[in-house]
């Protein structure tokens, strides 16, 4: 994963869209101070999710947006985008298969940021998750800006630990652990609430269980009652079903007979329709044949005339032109003859047309008569249908009235039985006795309620004492935790100071330690440990005593020296008994600033104090050879010498550190005493709380017992009240029900009498309608006969009219042919001259005459055939008329039979409907029992004893009455509560399992965190021990833990540059701190190399030698890590493979100038 580009737009001084290319692993960014170089580092930190404006050198997040300059206006938003090359797939998860990854962030003036991954909008957490474990992040060790070195190396141990956690990739474990702890806390809270719910639910279930049991018995008895009732209804239904089957069979037989008659009627109607169709077809056929017959006659007349004309023309051809006048005369005679024929034909035509008009009028009169006959017949049929409907309605009303009369008789019997049952039930109710029991129970409950209130008040009083005690114990526990934490913190400081003090006093040399053990001085004090110096004089005392501070205090120096073994060790011994020396000056002595149980006259008895260096120089000539002066700043001089001595950093502050150790011991002792006192108070409070809890448990038990008794009494009172209310309500219901039954009985009796009256009235109406039926049937025969006669007369008149029409048509055709012949003769006369010339040219006249004769014979034969056909068709029409008359008679007979059959069918159907109505009522009653019809039908046969079922129903009713008041809702409530109890039990088990799982998860996270942190700590420590000598040219450095718990222990850096003793990082110079920080960062990089590292003027405090070593280290690591560094150092610039220059030629606006060092070198080298 490599960083390839950084794109900025509107971010701080980079107002214009700017792209910073990162083509290599060593990229330098250079430019004058204040040109905006560090803004590029801020941009990288910002785009990776930095949320603190302070870390971006601003006061608000909107400060990163370009705020304008003298020549430019402010912009509305800032945007930064980093583009990575992920061809190696180092980024895991869903983005592992992307070859290029883009991370972008935008912010507007409202301060709201928007994040994008590969162009898709995402959350800030998605960005942090993307870089989690890679070493990258807004505050990771991969971004080292100005001042970051000092903050890193001077960080507190717990802050320095964060960098190692990021390198170890366990920061996500800490987040997971925090989430898991929150879940455990929530789970425990849920368990407490769940226990309260389960306890309350258990009490409710106990009360509902007995009520549900009684309700179940009631439901069982009601179920048995419904089943027995269903059996009884089913037995009645089977009896009615047999009767219905018999009646329905009769209906079916009647319907079959009607269907057979209707089938015959339909066949006759079909035959009549067929005969009518054939009759009309034959009539049309006659008309057609007659037209053809007359047409053939006209054609024959024309042919004959043509033959005659041809003969005449043939004769004319045999004469000469001299006989032309004779022929003309003959033609004129022929013309006259035709005219005479036309006149005669005209007279006959007029006579026939008059006769045709008369026949047509006669035919119209016959049609009117026929129509009247058909309308009369249709009117009778309509009246007959209406009469049948009138007859059907009373018959149906009669059947319905009979069924209603029977049903109402049944209802009267049922209402009488119900009244008797209600009277018996009313006699069994004892409301007064129940009322007396309710009064007694109410008084007992009031007494129990007073006793319960007293116990509750005692419990509440005790409860009010518990809460303050719990609060006091909680505060003591918090105070105890704070004291323990403070003691642990001071112990850590004490251990750290003791380690430093031991190192400063030479306690780490193995040979010396062994000698001391052999000499029995392994527990002997060092001189510095027995001194108490006045504050401010530590430096002077350390200057004078110097190495003697490490001296081991002994009582007898001679015996130790004579024992030998001093050849291979560096050692200082101090004999605690010494003789005072004589003083030459009156100045106060340095010894006066030191409090100790030992005599220090030999070491500093002749060292005087001077207020300042000038006083010391003035008095030094008065000093003896063994005397000296020293200032508070540590300037020490004798009569002929001056010494300004600064101990190595490791040795410095020994006395002050010893004083701190003493103060820590005192503070620790005080804290231990306070802790012991607080713990005793806490234990006392716990005992008091336990006593209160025990007393509260006892009071709670009494409270529960009293509450239970009160609840039982309330339950009994409720039961009695319920029984009383039910009894009163039942009495009222019985009275109301009795009134309703009486009203219903009166109404049903009235309805029964009305139904009986309707039956009699309807029967009388039916008898009257039967007489009308006979009269109506008698009027049909004359109407049918008149219709038949009118049909025959109309048909005869229609046939005669048709024949006259054919005759007139034939005469008109003949007349037309003669008129055409006259016209032709006139044309022939006019063209006679032309015909003479044409006669000479005509040929084969004999052939034309033969053709005309042959045509004449053919037409004669055709007319004869048509005449025969006409005679035959007329005979067929006569036969059809006879058949129609027969079929009409047969249809009349069938209609009489059909009327009788339908009357029988209606009677059978009415009987069937009455039985089906009763059967349907029983079926509805069966369905009301809740049992399926097939279930009862299979189990109830006609052998079932009806009295047994009646007795069984009476027994069940008695058992139901014995149960008393019933709470039917108790069953569903009990099941609901039981189901909820199961659900809560499952929830409790799930929560316990979840709690176990979460606890295991925390333990697992802690194990993995310890293991990974320990591994990372050791590897980073090893890396620091290797990188530190490389950067310093020697020396050594290491990491140390401030505690034993790997989950919370802080991390400190111990560093010893070449020639110096081991000391903490805080005692190093600025350059040494910078190099040590770089060594630590490089050690972390060796463990978990981040894709890139940003260095912002890290080399600023370094000298040239250290810069060269720093550059070598960076170049050696650039094979694995990209370095983008900001520098002013020429040596560091020379290391870069790509230089990006930042300028600010326009005030307030940064611009980029990029230079590839390799290309520049190639251009500059001589060809």
Residue pairs with C-beta under 8 A, 6 or more apart in sequence:
1 84
1 85
1 86
1 88
1 90
1 91
1 101
1 134
1 1091
2 22
2 84
2 85
2 1091
2 1092
2 1122
3 22
3 82
3 83
3 84
3 85
3 1091
3 1092
3 1122
3 1124
4 21
4 22
4 23
4 83
4 84
4 85
4 100
5 19
5 20
5 21
5 22
5 81
5 82
5 83
6 19
6 20
6 22
6 40
6 43
6 44
6 80
6 81
6 82
6 83
7 17
7 18
7 19
7 20
7 79
7 80
7 81
7 82
7 83
8 14
8 17
8 18
8 19
8 20
8 39
8 40
8 43
8 79
8 80
9 15
9 16
9 17
9 18
9 78
9 79
9 80
10 65
10 66
10 75
10 76
10 77
10 78
10 79
11 39
11 42
11 43
11 46
11 64
11 65
11 66
11 78
11 79
11 80
12 36
12 39
12 42
12 43
12 64
12 66
12 78
12 1150
13 35
13 36
13 39
13 66
13 1144
13 1148
13 1149
13 1150
14 36
14 39
14 40
14 43
14 66
14 1150
15 66
15 72
15 75
15 1149
16 1149
16 1151
18 1150
18 1151
18 1152
19 1152
20 29
20 40
20 1140
20 1152
21 1138
21 1140
21 1154
22 1092
22 1122
22 1124
22 1138
23 1137
23 1138
23 1156
24 1122
24 1137
24 1138
25 1118
25 1119
25 1121
25 1122
25 1123
25 1137
26 1114
26 1115
26 1118
26 1123
26 1135
26 1136
26 1137
26 1138
27 1122
27 1123
27 1124
27 1125
27 1136
27 1137
27 1138
27 1139
27 1140
28 1124
28 1125
28 1126
28 1127
28 1132
28 1133
28 1135
28 1136
28 1138
28 1139
28 1140
29 37
29 40
29 1124
29 1125
29 1126
29 1127
29 1139
29 1140
29 1141
29 1142
30 37
30 1126
30 1127
30 1128
30 1133
30 1139
30 1140
30 1141
30 1142
31 37
31 1141
31 1142
31 1143
31 1144
32 1143
32 1144
34 1144
35 1142
35 1143
35 1144
35 1150
36 1142
36 1144
36 1150
37 1096
37 1126
37 1142
38 145
38 146
38 1096
38 1126
39 1150
40 1124
40 1126
40 1142
41 143
41 145
41 1094
41 1096
41 1126
42 56
42 57
42 64
42 145
43 80
44 80
44 82
44 143
44 1094
45 55
45 56
45 138
45 139
45 143
45 145
46 56
46 64
46 80
46 105
46 138
47 80
47 81
47 82
47 103
47 104
47 105
48 82
48 103
48 127
48 128
48 131
48 136
48 137
48 138
49 105
49 115
49 124
49 127
49 128
49 137
49 138
50 56
50 138
50 139
51 61
51 124
51 138
53 59
53 60
53 61
53 63
53 64
55 138
55 139
56 63
56 64
58 64
60 111
61 107
61 111
61 113
62 107
62 108
62 109
62 110
62 111
64 78
64 107
65 74
65 75
65 76
65 77
65 78
65 107
65 108
65 109
66 72
66 74
66 75
66 78
67 74
68 74
68 1148
69 1146
69 1147
69 1148
69 1149
70 1147
70 1148
71 1146
71 1147
72 1148
72 1149
76 108
76 109
77 106
77 107
77 108
77 109
78 106
78 107
79 104
79 105
79 106
79 107
80 104
80 105
81 102
81 103
81 104
81 105
82 102
82 103
82 104
83 100
83 101
83 102
84 91
84 100
84 101
84 102
84 103
84 1091
85 99
85 100
86 95
86 96
86 98
86 99
86 100
86 101
87 99
89 96
89 97
90 134
90 1091
91 98
91 101
91 130
91 134
93 129
93 130
95 101
95 117
95 118
95 130
98 118
101 117
101 118
101 130
102 116
102 117
102 118
102 119
103 115
103 116
103 117
103 127
103 130
104 115
104 116
104 117
104 119
105 113
105 114
105 115
105 116
105 127
106 113
106 114
106 116
107 113
107 114
113 124
114 121
115 121
115 122
115 123
115 124
115 126
115 127
116 122
117 126
117 127
117 130
128 137
131 137
131 140
132 169
132 171
132 172
133 169
133 171
133 172
133 1088
134 1088
134 1090
134 1091
135 141
135 142
135 166
135 167
135 1084
135 1085
135 1088
135 1089
135 1090
135 1091
136 142
136 1090
136 1091
136 1092
137 166
140 163
140 166
140 1090
141 152
141 163
141 166
141 167
141 1081
141 1084
141 1085
141 1090
142 1085
142 1090
142 1092
142 1093
142 1094
143 1093
143 1094
144 152
144 1077
144 1078
144 1081
144 1093
144 1094
144 1095
144 1096
144 1098
145 1094
145 1096
146 1096
146 1097
146 1100
148 1096
149 1073
149 1074
149 1077
149 1078
149 1098
150 1070
150 1073
150 1074
150 1077
152 160
152 163
152 1077
152 1080
152 1081
153 1053
153 1065
153 1073
153 1074
153 1076
153 1077
153 1080
154 1065
154 1066
154 1073
156 1050
157 1042
157 1049
157 1050
157 1051
157 1052
158 1048
158 1050
160 1050
160 1051
160 1052
160 1053
161 1049
161 1050
161 1051
162 171
163 1080
163 1084
164 1013
164 1016
164 1017
164 1020
164 1051
164 1084
165 171
165 174
165 1013
165 1016
167 1016
167 1020
167 1084
167 1087
167 1088
168 1012
168 1013
168 1015
168 1016
168 1088
169 1012
169 1088
170 1008
170 1009
170 1012
170 1013
170 1016
173 1005
173 1008
173 1009
173 1012
174 1009
176 1005
177 1002
177 1005
177 1006
177 1009
180 998
180 1001
180 1002
180 1005
181 1002
183 994
183 998
184 995
184 998
184 999
184 1002
187 991
187 994
187 995
187 998
188 995
190 991
191 988
191 991
191 992
191 995
194 984
194 987
194 988
194 991
195 988
197 984
198 981
198 984
198 985
198 988
201 977
201 980
201 981
201 984
202 981
204 977
205 974
205 977
205 978
205 981
207 711
207 715
208 970
208 973
208 974
208 977
209 974
211 967
211 970
211 974
212 970
212 971
212 973
212 974
212 975
214 963
214 966
214 967
214 970
215 966
215 967
215 968
215 970
215 971
216 971
217 963
218 960
218 963
218 966
218 968
219 968
219 971
221 956
221 959
221 960
221 963
222 960
224 956
225 953
225 956
225 957
225 960
226 929
226 930
226 931
227 929
227 931
228 949
228 952
228 953
228 956
229 925
229 929
229 953
230 926
230 929
230 930
230 931
230 936
231 936
231 939
231 940
231 944
231 949
232 946
232 949
232 950
232 953
233 922
233 925
233 926
233 929
234 926
234 936
234 937
234 940
235 940
235 942
235 944
235 946
235 949
236 922
237 919
237 922
237 923
237 926
238 937
238 940
238 941
238 942
239 942
240 915
240 918
240 919
240 922
241 919
243 915
244 912
244 915
244 916
244 919
247 908
247 911
247 912
247 915
248 912
250 908
250 911
250 912
251 905
251 908
251 909
251 912
254 901
254 904
254 905
254 908
255 905
257 901
257 904
258 898
258 901
258 902
258 905
261 894
261 897
261 898
261 901
262 898
264 894
265 891
265 894
265 895
265 898
268 887
268 890
268 891
268 894
269 891
271 887
272 884
272 887
272 888
272 891
275 880
275 883
275 884
275 887
276 884
278 880
279 877
279 880
279 881
279 884
282 873
282 876
282 877
282 880
283 798
283 799
283 802
283 877
285 873
286 802
286 870
286 873
286 874
286 877
287 802
287 806
289 866
289 869
289 870
289 873
290 802
290 803
290 806
290 870
291 806
291 809
292 866
293 806
293 863
293 866
293 867
293 870
294 806
294 807
294 809
294 810
294 813
295 813
296 859
296 862
296 863
296 866
297 810
297 813
297 814
297 863
298 810
298 813
298 814
298 817
299 859
300 856
300 859
300 860
300 863
301 814
301 817
302 817
302 821
303 852
303 855
303 856
303 859
304 856
305 821
306 852
307 849
307 852
307 853
307 856
310 845
310 848
310 849
310 852
311 849
312 327
312 330
312 331
312 334
313 839
313 845
314 845
314 846
314 849
316 323
316 327
316 839
317 839
317 842
317 845
319 326
319 327
321 836
324 832
324 836
328 829
328 832
331 825
331 828
331 829
331 832
332 829
334 825
335 822
335 825
335 826
335 829
338 818
338 821
338 822
338 825
339 822
341 818
342 815
342 818
342 819
342 822
345 811
345 814
345 815
345 818
346 815
348 811
349 808
349 811
349 812
349 815
352 804
352 807
352 808
352 811
353 808
355 804
356 801
356 804
356 805
356 808
359 797
359 800
359 801
359 804
360 801
362 797
362 800
362 801
363 794
363 797
363 798
363 800
363 801
365 797
366 790
366 793
366 794
366 796
366 797
366 798
367 794
369 790
369 793
369 794
370 787
370 790
370 791
370 793
370 794
372 790
373 783
373 786
373 787
373 789
373 790
373 791
374 787
376 783
376 786
376 787
377 783
377 784
377 787
380 776
380 779
380 780
380 783
383 776
384 776
384 780
387 769
387 772
387 773
387 776
388 902
390 769
391 766
391 769
391 770
391 773
392 906
394 762
394 765
394 766
394 769
395 766
395 906
395 907
395 910
396 910
397 758
397 762
398 759
398 762
398 763
398 766
398 910
399 910
399 911
399 913
399 914
401 755
401 758
401 759
401 762
402 755
402 759
402 914
403 913
403 914
403 917
403 918
404 751
404 755
405 752
405 755
405 756
405 759
406 914
406 918
407 917
407 918
407 921
408 748
408 749
408 751
408 752
408 755
409 752
411 744
411 748
412 745
412 748
412 749
412 752
415 741
415 744
415 745
415 748
416 745
418 741
419 738
419 741
419 742
419 745
422 734
422 737
422 738
422 741
423 738
425 730
425 734
426 731
426 734
426 735
426 738
428 961
429 727
429 730
429 731
429 734
430 727
431 724
431 727
431 728
431 731
434 720
434 723
434 724
434 727
435 724
437 720
437 724
438 717
438 720
438 721
438 724
441 713
441 716
441 717
441 720
442 717
444 713
445 710
445 713
445 714
445 717
448 706
448 709
448 710
448 713
449 710
451 706
452 703
452 706
452 707
452 709
452 710
455 699
455 702
455 703
455 706
456 703
456 706
458 699
459 696
459 699
459 700
459 702
459 703
462 692
462 695
462 696
462 699
463 696
465 692
466 689
466 692
466 693
466 696
469 685
469 688
469 689
469 692
470 689
472 685
473 682
473 685
473 686
473 689
476 678
476 681
476 682
476 685
477 682
479 678
480 675
480 678
480 679
480 682
483 671
483 674
483 675
483 678
484 675
486 671
487 668
487 671
487 672
487 675
488 1043
490 664
490 667
490 668
490 671
491 668
492 1042
492 1043
493 664
494 661
494 664
494 665
494 668
496 1042
496 1052
497 657
497 660
497 661
497 664
498 661
500 650
500 657
500 1063
500 1064
501 528
501 654
501 657
501 658
501 661
502 508
503 650
503 1061
503 1062
504 550
504 650
504 651
504 654
504 657
504 1061
505 526
505 528
505 529
505 549
505 550
505 654
506 512
506 550
506 570
507 513
509 569
509 570
511 568
511 569
512 569
512 570
512 571
513 522
515 565
515 566
515 569
515 571
516 522
516 524
516 552
518 565
519 560
519 563
519 565
521 552
521 554
521 560
524 552
524 553
524 554
525 552
525 553
526 549
526 550
526 551
526 552
526 553
527 545
527 548
527 549
527 550
527 551
527 552
527 553
527 572
527 574
527 598
528 545
528 549
528 550
528 654
528 655
528 658
529 658
530 553
530 596
530 597
530 598
531 541
531 594
531 595
531 596
531 655
531 658
532 594
532 595
532 596
532 659
532 662
533 541
533 593
533 594
533 595
533 655
533 659
534 593
534 594
535 659
536 632
537 590
537 593
537 594
537 632
538 653
538 655
538 656
538 659
539 632
539 633
539 634
540 590
540 593
540 609
540 630
540 631
540 632
540 633
540 634
540 636
541 590
541 593
541 594
541 604
541 655
542 549
542 634
542 647
542 651
542 652
542 654
542 655
543 630
543 634
543 636
543 643
543 645
543 647
544 590
544 603
544 604
544 607
544 630
544 636
545 603
545 604
546 645
546 647
547 572
548 572
548 574
548 603
549 651
549 654
549 655
550 572
551 572
551 573
551 574
552 571
552 572
552 573
552 574
553 574
553 576
553 598
554 560
554 573
554 574
554 575
554 576
555 575
555 576
555 577
556 575
557 573
557 575
560 573
561 573
574 598
574 603
576 597
576 598
576 599
577 599
578 599
578 600
578 601
578 602
578 603
578 605
579 601
579 602
580 599
580 601
580 605
581 601
581 602
581 605
581 606
581 626
583 589
583 605
583 606
583 608
583 627
584 622
584 623
584 624
584 627
585 608
585 619
585 622
585 623
585 627
587 608
587 609
587 610
587 619
587 629
588 608
588 609
589 604
589 605
589 606
589 607
589 608
589 609
590 604
590 607
590 608
590 609
590 630
591 600
591 601
591 604
591 605
591 607
592 609
593 609
594 600
594 604
606 624
606 626
606 627
606 628
607 627
607 628
607 629
607 630
607 636
608 619
608 627
608 628
608 629
608 630
609 629
609 630
609 631
609 632
610 616
610 619
610 629
610 630
610 631
611 631
612 631
613 631
613 635
615 629
616 629
616 630
616 631
616 635
616 637
617 637
619 629
620 629
620 637
620 638
620 639
621 639
623 629
623 638
623 639
624 639
625 638
625 639
627 638
627 639
628 636
628 637
628 638
629 636
629 637
629 638
630 636
630 637
634 644
634 645
634 646
635 642
635 643
635 644
636 642
636 643
636 644
636 645
637 643
646 652
647 654
648 1060
648 1061
648 1063
649 1060
649 1061
649 1063
649 1067
649 1068
650 1056
650 1060
650 1061
650 1062
650 1063
650 1067
651 1061
652 1067
719 965
722 965
722 967
723 964
723 965
726 965
777 896
780 892
784 888
784 892
788 885
788 888
792 881
795 881
828 835
923 933
926 933
926 936
927 933
1006 1047
1009 1046
1009 1047
1010 1046
1010 1047
1013 1046
1013 1047
1014 1046
1016 1087
1016 1088
1017 1039
1017 1041
1017 1051
1019 1086
1019 1087
1020 1039
1020 1080
1020 1083
1020 1084
1020 1087
1021 1038
1021 1039
1021 1083
1022 1083
1023 1082
1023 1083
1023 1084
1023 1086
1023 1087
1024 1037
1024 1038
1024 1039
1024 1053
1024 1079
1024 1080
1024 1083
1025 1036
1025 1037
1025 1038
1026 1083
1027 1079
1027 1080
1027 1082
1027 1083
1027 1086
1027 1113
1028 1035
1028 1036
1028 1037
1028 1055
1028 1076
1028 1079
1029 1035
1029 1036
1030 1079
1030 1109
1030 1112
1030 1113
1031 1075
1031 1078
1031 1079
1031 1106
1031 1109
1031 1110
1031 1113
1032 1057
1032 1058
1032 1072
1032 1075
1032 1079
1032 1106
1032 1109
1033 1058
1033 1105
1033 1109
1034 1057
1034 1058
1034 1059
1035 1055
1035 1056
1035 1057
1035 1058
1035 1059
1035 1060
1036 1055
1036 1056
1036 1062
1037 1053
1037 1054
1037 1055
1037 1056
1037 1076
1037 1079
1038 1053
1038 1054
1039 1051
1039 1052
1039 1053
1039 1054
1040 1051
1040 1052
1040 1053
1040 1054
1041 1049
1041 1050
1041 1051
1041 1052
1042 1049
1042 1050
1042 1051
1042 1052
1043 1049
1043 1050
1052 1064
1052 1065
1053 1064
1053 1065
1053 1076
1053 1080
1054 1062
1054 1063
1054 1064
1054 1065
1055 1062
1055 1063
1055 1064
1055 1065
1055 1068
1055 1072
1055 1076
1056 1062
1056 1063
1057 1068
1057 1072
1065 1073
1065 1076
1068 1076
1070 1101
1071 1101
1071 1102
1071 1103
1071 1106
1074 1098
1074 1099
1074 1100
1074 1101
1074 1102
1075 1102
1075 1106
1075 1110
1078 1098
1078 1110
1078 1113
1081 1093
1082 1113
1082 1117
1085 1093
1085 1117
1085 1121
1086 1117
1089 1117
1089 1120
1089 1121
1090 1121
1091 1121
1091 1122
1092 1121
1092 1122
1092 1123
1092 1124
1093 1121
1093 1122
1093 1123
1093 1124
1094 1124
1094 1125
1095 1114
1095 1123
1095 1124
1095 1125
1095 1126
1095 1127
1096 1125
1096 1126
1097 1126
1097 1127
1097 1128
1098 1110
1098 1125
1099 1107
1099 1110
1099 1125
1099 1127
1099 1129
1099 1131
1099 1132
1100 1128
1100 1129
1102 1110
1102 1129
1104 1131
1107 1129
1107 1131
1107 1132
1108 1131
1110 1132
1111 1131
1111 1132
1111 1134
1111 1135
1114 1123
1114 1125
1114 1135
1115 1135
1117 1123
1125 1132
1125 1136
1127 1133
1133 1139
1136 1157
1137 1156
1137 1157
1137 1158
1138 1154
1138 1155
1138 1156
1138 1157
1139 1154
1139 1155
1139 1157
1140 1152
1140 1153
1140 1154
1140 1155
1141 1152
1141 1153
1141 1154
1141 1155
1142 1150
1142 1151
1142 1152
1142 1153
1143 1150
1143 1151
1143 1152
1143 1153
1144 1150
1144 1151
1145 1151
